[in-house]
């Protein structure tokens, strides 16, 4: 694997997760993946990271324009929705290509 895409992926992932740390409202339900499904770095992984980065930019912009708590809450809700949607799209693309998504447990 070329070095550049790995560095790009790490930079995008770290930049995209920054606002989640600053969230002082309700606990976030959205999670940003730190690794691609099945360790496969493909266009769907990079599209996912780009979607996360775009959601991050939108959140920062929305929070700068927020004039009250309701505006901030709406910005965070939209951000979480965008993260969930990006993950859903990514998982769907990987499942379509027969990659196993999630964990398999046996027993209790």
Buried (B, 14 or more C-beta within 10 A) or exposed (E): EEEEEEEBBEEBBEBBBEBBEEBEEEEBEBEBBEEBBEEEBBEBBBBBBEBBBEBBEBBBEBBEEBEEEEEBEEBBEBBBEBBBEBBEBBBEBBEEEEBEEEEEEEEE
